[in-house]
Each structure stands twice: as structure tokens, then as C-alpha cells.
């Protein structure tokens, strides 16, 4: 079985939450292989990287943080994986327009709005891709655990609540007061994450 950690916008394969999951599983559940790929690429390449990883093991759990939550939802809808989301972005094609103070729609496709620390140059074409491929709903909603902090200073947690509570598509929501976008207390949630994804508990 394997866990794929999908990092957020300004992060990388060395993301703290991904490393915490890797260390936790190595110590307590060595049969769970944790992958933390570097996803500082255009979104179509990100999807290909994650698709190739998912194909390696039928027992795959996904953990997505922020922008990684968008990609995790996209892939979970297609492959029916159990998924944990951490302060997820539900509409990055819209939220990432914050990097340009003007009419984004008037930009050329190759216009670079922002460059991540590891070199992904986010273009207008990337925003269009994210908008076009945005999931309408979490199809297998009961297989999603969504961890949210009301103190998220980057994304409005209420948008995630609305998205993962649509009609009959109700995910498992854990909403905690305060906190931050990074979910600095994630180390306290490792056992909960593994229990949800794989049904494993510390003895």
C-alpha cells in the first residue's frame, strides 16, 4: 500500500507535512510506502506524475494540502482513492489570480503571473487549465476527510465546507477554530490520517 503526499503552491518534495507522514509510517507502519513528489510543474504534468504513481498500487491513499487538495480531489474522483485534504484549495484557477492586479482574462497565455521557489512559472494558460479541469463535486465524498482551520489566512475555509457538502455529496469535515493555513499542528493528526486512509491504528 502507498500514500502520496501532494504538496501546496510554495512547497516541494521536502514539505514538512510530507516528511512527517513519511517518518510516522517508517516508524509505525513500514508496509505503507510514502511518496512525496516534487510537483512544481504545469498542472497537466502534475496530473501525469500523480497518475503514474497511483498506477503502481491499487491500495493508494492521497493527502493533499492547499493546491495539493485540488489535485487530490481531481485524482480521487477518477481513481476512487481514499483522500485526506488539509485546508484545500477548491478553485485555484480563481484564487491564484491574486498574483496579478488587473484583468487576468486580457493576458496572453504565456504571461507569467508568479514563479514558485522551485521554479514553476504559473502562466495564464495554467490558470485556464485549472479552471477547465476544476471538479464540480467530490464524487466519492464519503472517502474524503477534510481538515480545516477557521484561521486559514490564505483560503476561506467556508468555500471548502460548501464544496465538500454539496447535496448528497457529504465528506467527513473536521473544522477547528483558529490555526493557520499551514496547519502547524499537523503532527498531532498523523494517526487520524493513517486510520482514515488505511484503517490502521497504533497498538
C-alpha positions in Angstrom: 0.0 0.0 0.0 1.1 3.5 -0.6 0.4 7.1 0.4 1.0 10.0 -1.9 1.5 13.4 -0.3 0.6 16.3 -2.7 2.2 19.5 -1.6 0.9 23.0 -1.9 1.9 26.0 -4.0 5.2 27.3 -2.5 6.3 23.8 -1.3 8.2 20.8 -2.6 9.0 17.2 -2.2 10.7 18.3 1.1 7.4 19.6 2.6 7.3 19.3 6.3 3.9 17.6 6.4 5.0 15.0 3.8 8.2 14.3 5.8 6.2 13.9 9.0 4.0 11.3 7.3 7.0 9.5 5.9 8.7 9.3 9.3 5.5 8.3 11.0 4.9 5.5 8.6 8.5 4.3 8.6 8.4 4.0 12.4 4.9 2.6 12.9 3.6 1.2 9.6 6.5 0.2 7.4 4.2 -1.5 5.0 2.9 1.9 3.8 5.3 3.5 1.3 5.1 7.3 1.4 5.8 9.2 -1.8 6.4 13.0 -1.8 6.9 14.0 -5.4 8.1 17.5 -6.5 5.1 19.0 -8.2 6.5 22.4 -9.3 5.3 21.8 -12.8 2.5 22.8 -15.1 -0.8 21.2 -14.0 -1.1 18.7 -16.8 2.4 17.3 -15.9 1.4 17.2 -12.2 -1.6 15.1 -13.1 0.6 12.7 -15.2 3.2 12.3 -12.3 0.4 11.5 -9.8 -1.4 9.2 -12.3 1.8 7.2 -12.8 2.3 6.9 -9.1 -1.3 5.8 -8.4 -1.0 3.1 -11.1 1.8 1.4 -9.1 -0.5 0.3 -6.3 -4.2 -0.4 -6.1 -4.1 0.4 -2.4 -3.3 4.2 -2.7 -4.2 6.9 -0.2 -3.9 10.6 -1.1 -3.1 13.5 1.2 -3.4 16.9 -0.4 -2.5 20.3 1.2 -3.8 23.6 -0.2 -3.3 23.5 -4.0 -2.5 19.8 -3.5 -6.0 19.4 -2.2 -7.3 20.5 -5.7 -5.1 17.9 -7.4 -6.0 15.2 -4.8 -9.7 15.8 -5.4 -9.3 15.7 -9.2 -7.4 12.3 -9.0 -9.6 10.8 -6.3 -12.7 11.5 -8.4 -11.1 9.5 -11.2 -9.4 6.7 -9.3 -11.7 6.4 -6.2 -8.9 6.7 -3.7 -9.4 7.5 0.0 -8.2 11.0 0.5 -7.3 13.4 3.3 -7.3 17.2 2.5 -5.6 19.9 4.5 -7.0 23.4 4.1 -7.7 22.6 0.4 -8.0 25.0 -2.5 -11.2 24.3 -4.3 -10.8 26.8 -7.2 -7.1 27.7 -7.7 -7.8 29.0 -11.2 -9.6 31.8 -9.4 -7.6 32.1 -6.2 -4.3 32.3 -8.0 -5.4 35.4 -9.8 -4.3 37.2 -6.6 -0.8 37.4 -8.1 -1.9 39.8 -10.8 -3.5 43.2 -10.1 -5.6 43.6 -13.3 -7.7 41.8 -15.8 -6.3 38.3 -16.0 -8.5 37.4 -18.9 -6.8 40.0 -21.1 -3.4 38.4 -20.6 -1.5 36.3 -23.2 -1.4 32.6 -22.5 2.3 32.6 -21.8 2.2 35.6 -19.4 3.9 34.5 -16.1 1.9 35.6 -13.0 4.1 34.0 -10.4 7.1 31.8 -10.0 7.3 29.3 -7.2 10.5 28.9 -5.1 11.4 25.8 -7.0 10.7 27.3 -10.4 7.2 26.6 -11.6 6.3 29.7 -13.7 2.5 30.0 -13.4 1.1 31.2 -16.7 -2.3 32.4 -17.8 -2.6 29.1 -19.6 -2.1 27.3 -16.3 -4.9 29.2 -14.7 -7.2 28.3 -17.6 -6.3 24.6 -17.3 -7.1 24.7 -13.6 -10.4 26.4 -14.3 -11.3 23.9 -17.1 -10.5 20.9 -15.0 -11.9 22.0 -11.8 -14.0 19.2 -10.2 -17.7 20.1 -9.8 -18.1 17.9 -6.7 -16.3 15.3 -4.7 -17.8 12.2 -6.4 -16.8 9.7 -3.8 -17.5 12.1 -1.0 -17.6 9.6 1.9 -13.9 8.7 1.0 -12.8 12.3 1.8 -11.6 13.6 5.2 -11.3 17.3 5.1 -9.3 19.0 7.8 -9.9 22.8 8.1 -8.8 25.7 10.2 -11.1 28.7 10.6 -7.9 30.8 11.0 -6.6 30.0 7.5 -5.1 33.3 6.3 -4.8 32.3 2.6 -8.1 30.5 1.8 -11.6 31.0 3.1 -12.3 27.7 4.8 -16.1 28.2 4.2 -15.6 27.6 0.5 -14.2 24.2 1.2 -17.1 23.5 3.6 -19.5 24.4 0.8 -17.7 22.4 -1.8 -17.4 19.2 0.2 -21.0 19.4 1.5 -22.9 19.6 -1.8 -26.3 17.9 -1.9 -25.9 14.2 -1.2 -22.1 14.5 -1.6 -21.1 14.9 2.1 -17.5 14.4 3.1 -16.1 14.0 6.6 -15.3 17.5 7.7 -13.2 18.4 10.8 -13.4 22.2 11.4 -11.2 23.6 14.1 -11.2 27.2 15.4 -8.1 29.3 14.9 -5.0 27.8 13.4 -3.3 28.8 10.2 -3.1 27.8 6.5 -0.1 25.7 7.1 -1.9 23.7 9.8 1.0 24.0 12.1 -0.3 21.3 14.5 -0.4 18.6 11.7 1.9 16.4 13.7 -1.0 15.8 16.1 -3.1 14.4 13.3 -0.9 11.8 11.8 -2.6 8.8 13.5 -6.0 10.2 12.4 -4.8 10.4 8.8 -3.5 6.9 8.6 -6.5 5.5 10.4 -8.8 7.1 7.8 -6.8 6.1 4.8 -5.8 2.6 5.7 -7.8 1.6 8.8 -4.6 1.2 10.8 -4.2 2.3 14.4 -1.2 2.5 16.8 -1.2 -0.5 19.1 
